């Protein structure tokens, strides 16, 4: 008993330390994320003071409103057929129960404590970006084929969400600094630039879009609070510049894809300089950088010249498993080269490497730009428009996932399918319908709103919305920059991802939501 009293004197420091370990571990170690939450619960129990904790929880209806989303999973077990998936769902989403109760019943954290947690979180994210670059450059870890494999422990989308939170936190510190361009501010600005560049380097389109949309919405809400006039003018200029230049970039990439001169078969040469016949298909829709793919093609010369320049045979596959002749033809088209012996001789050594690595367009060789990812999305949409094929195309596959979810919602509109039964419902749909998607990509909604609606029906969907929207009204946190920022990032991520269906996503959501609604003092802002 005496030992517990002694421990209680240090439990608050342990509490802050474990919160820090939890969020710093998120991009590095799923094991530490789980362990830190177990230790948080043990610390909460050993700390005692249950009378005070119960008093807080009893008078903090907002905690129970938020926790109702998790409790709903238990109630909707009635009628569940797939208990294996149901148990897995309850396990993964446990942070939505534990963290609000632990943080909501514990002593309020001082601004200094919260800022310490956030500083260490940002340092951790910086370290994670360095680790990712080391993987990319081959310093450590397994070789990667896709830039989106840079984050080895969590998905690149979850990683990008953490980076976005770090960026906005740093921006807020720049805005609230008493002096302009002091050492601290310069350090924050350099860190912001680093993280933004890394998002573009990682080609995390979801992260970039959430960053841009959240930035614009935050400025609309908080720009009038900026007291320093120079900073205010700067941020107002940014508020207009971000959507303007985003639109310019989209238009530019779209035009680059679709620009095309009118072509007739009469104007096309019939033979190469070596006298071999060209193949021209003027009716085929495929283009790369606005140039028709199936014009100026002489495979006889292509095969001969390619085999002279590469160790990968013309009739073999590139490092992505694609037929290398298709990769070669598309890549040369993107450079506006004829697909013959002359065209192959004009390829640089770097072009040969790009083709061997499976790059189908020279634009994909841009390492530090989001434009290749935008171009890829436009290509996928165009491919879908002309062929109706969605397989192995991450963006257009979502159309199928959404359509299945909507079909399931129509059948189970009021109360949904039930906890744990959605995977089986999707599997049955795939098996009974020709969706055009290979079995290895028989995935689910990729949209948290649709997933909740399909699982719990309109009743559960309303509870879900109330659980996330109501607590800040009770706690008067809608005026808090930190809360509004994390709320926007979370709800925007729900549009494109099943954020609450993975350990990283659900921990990210539960931690930051709980920290900024119940853990942090209002003095933080």
C-alpha angles and dihedrals in degrees: 000000000000089000091055091051089051091049091050089063090064100031094097091057089047089049093054091044093052092047088053093048090049097055096036090052094053098093093036115038131020087189093058090046090057094040094050091053091050089050090048089056092047091048090049090053096044091047090066117186089129093159090062092042093051090047090055094047092046091054096038101077088168091072092055092045090056094042089052088079090063093041088053088065089059094048092048090057085089105108095010113153101183104061093169093062091039091056091046091051092051091048095049093047095047091108087067087064103034104042098049091048095044096044094036093054098039127088114285113263117241118240088251092055093048092048090050090053091048094047092052090045090055092047088051092051090049089052089049091054090051090050090050092052089049089055091048093050092044098247092130142347129040121319112263130216097192128048087224089068090070091103105065100186105037132025117276089243094057089044090053090052090056090050091050091053090049091051095051093045090054091046090054091051090051090050095049097044112120095221129046118243098354118157093270093051092049090051091050092048092050090050091050091051090048094051094045091050090048091053089054092044090052089048088226097169093176091053093047093049092048089047092052097043094044091047092053094046093046091052091051089054103037109024093099090058093064106105099187106084096208091053090044092054090045094052093044088053089050091049090062096034097056098060092037096054091038089057092046090052093049092048091047094051092043091052091046089056098044103035106117137159117227109260132193126187090239093066096049122096114247098208139039122238086265092056097252119136120259121223112224125182106180093174096060113104099210115119137171117199089345095306123117112250099209099053126096093017121157108166093182091064094035093057094046096048096039092054088055092056104037138048089216107086120238092242093048132082133265124240091275091056095253122133101269093217089061091048090048094049093048094045093050089048090055088057090047091241125148110250094239140090093288091052093050092051089056092058114106123225089256089054091054090052091048092052092047088051091055101256107153096189133036088231090068089064090072102108103186102044139085090212094090090057092048090049090049091054091050090049091050092050092048092047090051091048093055102034107022087226118139103167116127092001108115098202102045092039085068089066088064093045090051093047092053091048091052091050090052091047090054091053095045102028102147106041103005129221097302138246112316098002099097096085091054092046090053092047092052090050092051091048093050099040134054101235096163091237122123116242092248087063098045091128131154140248105314085201121088094204093054091044093053091045093049093046101042105018126223091313093056093040091058090048089050093053093046091048092059101034104039104055096068089054090056092045094040092235100138087096092055115103091206094053096043089048095052092041091055093047091050098047092044091051088054090065096063104024145038088242095170095051098075132060093241095048097045093044091049090051098043094044101049095036091051093042095053098038102042109002104054125069118239085240088072090084 
